[in-house]
Amino acid sequence: MSTAVLPPGAPVTASLPVVELPSSLGRALAAGHPWIYRDHVPRDFQAPSGTWVRVRSGSFSAYALWDADSALALRVFSRSREPDERWVVARVGDALSLRDALGVTRQGSAYRWIAGEGDGLPGIVVDRYGPFAVLSTDGPALLPLVPWVVAGLRRAARLDGIVRRVRGGAEGERVEVLFGRAPPEDLVVEEHGLRFFSNVHVGQKTGLFLDQRENRRTVETLASGRRVLNLFGYTGGFSVYAVRGGATHVTTVDVAAGAIAAARKNCELNGFDPSHHAFLAEDAFEYLEAARQGGERFDLVISDPPSFARSRAHRERAQRAYGKLHAAALEVTAEGGLYAASSCTTQISVDAFRETLVEGARRARATLQTVHDAGHAPDHPILAAHPEGRYLKFIVSRVLGG
């Protein structure tokens, strides 16, 4: 049964519930790990979702937000004080200052402003698309913080609108306006001098895969004179960068016809002739099999599939799926060519993803030479004590043959 959530803007309580945790957690929490799972919380503890609680583990003490319905029961926010609006506003401003210092805000008009745990606001993500901010939360327990985040966004920057992506329910996915107005469906943003349509109303994530921004730029540097295949191409981000990088031909494959149409439009938006390239609304695995049988070979193959596992229970299945995908992709990669493999599956670690590449190469009777190994763009910071925060893997390998 779902537990009630405190209403947005609920007042800070004078006396907080205290949760005594196993002392074995103290070291990780003191190092900065922000998560406490339900099986570490006393069984008799009860509180409404969205309640601030004081957690203790040995000598460690902090303030955390309680989630009565998730396996992730507590998210640690602060060691020094109970978070309030002033505290959250300061975190929002600090996150933008970091992007300024890293040069992210000068590289384009779209970037991740708040990266949840990495910015000290666990479970809260904010992406900026020009004069608009798109907020999402990891479950209803975070809703009490939304008005405070909105206040921080408005104080830190001049925005035309702030919206929240709402998923689930009878209405499906929709956009809720929190301030100002909603972004237009044909909103255009800039990234490293390229332009992209970003429909935050229906797009995956919050409109674009901002975490791949620097990896797209890497593909641009590798594309000159190459025939490129972009699998799971979505709206063509990697494809447009490859075209600008001098690729002789780019084939973009995605099962969603709408995504392929958007990829073609993004190509045109940047002054490139889409008729010189191929945009195919097909299943990636079926395409790879047909390409193999047809003897097609590409000099650069990019594989960026959606997550293959939503929980730890599906980890082994995901690893097998990656191995199968790598093998199929390598069979259409020319000897001496490059295979850029990516994974956004949180449950697959960096080392585990490397193992899937080894398995794929074995099945394809190929040898891989890693030439580039990266993760998120800099606007997706990761806490050193929170390795789970690095969900994105991007590994480029040269195919040496058998």
Beta strands, then each sheet from edge to edge (+ up, - down):
strand 1: 18-20
strand 2: 35-37
strand 3: 52-57
strand 4: 60-66
strand 5: 72-78
strand 6: 110-115
strand 7: 124-129
strand 8: 132-137
strand 9: 161-166
strand 10: 174-180
strand 11: 188-191
strand 12: 194-197
strand 13: 227-231
strand 14: 249-254
strand 15: 278-281
strand 16: 298-303
strand 17: 333-343
strand 18: 368-374
strand 19: 393-399
sheet 1: 1+ 3+ 4- 5+ 2-
sheet 2: 6+ 7- 8+ 9+ 10-
sheet 3: 11+ 12-
sheet 4: 15+ 14+ 13+ 16+ 17+ 19- 18+
end
